[in-house]
Amino acid sequence: MARPREFDETAVLDAAIRCFWAKGFEATSVRDLADEMGITGASLYNAFGDKRALYRRALDQYIADSFVERSHRIESTLPPREAIGAFFREIIARSLGDKQRKGCMLVNTALELAPHDPEFQRVVAQVFVRIEAFFRRLIQAGQRDGTIAASQPANDLARLLLGALLGIRVLARARPERELLEGLARPALALLDFGLAA
């Protein structure tokens, strides 16, 4: 009969997220993880498998707690054009408040693992597709209600916003400067309004 786990799985997974997020996959050792999670290496392997499997669980949880939560909250409570602006304001605020310059764990994974790991390439690509779809839904809704200009196709605008988002998250790691980050978002957001009556 298997012994029950003697730790809170949610709490230790949150600790693993913090560890991987701060150091990246390669630079994080199993000892680092066990120390941060407050469990033994054996318990880590028994509960989560190897380091790679734990990273995948941590990344999935990070995505659920960040993009999924944020996009659902913003999309369900704000009109389309306001939702897009609020999304970027929140991302810039998070980036500026990140004193350790950890950046976005998803973007970090795109840069560190996706180029040479097919599984993580698929995971990252799927989330980028979801982010693009989130922007496209809002743009299409805004174009229908007249709050977003219809001068550019929704698909193109959604991809531009995805690119601006990723650029902000990467730039913030080296240059977390408000004017730089807002200056990247401003012209992208201005295209949503181009040609609308004042």
Secondary structure, DSSP 8 states (H G I E B T S, - for coil): -----SS-HHHHHHHHHHHHHHH-STT--HHHHHHHHTS-HHHHHHHH-SHHHHHHHHHHHHHIIIIIHHHHHHHHHS-HHHHHHHHHHHHHHHHHH-TT----HHHHHHHHTTTT-HHHHHHHHHHHHHHHHHHHHHHHHHHHHTSS--SS-HHHHHHHHHHHHHHHHHHHHH---HHHHHHHHHHHHHHHHTT---
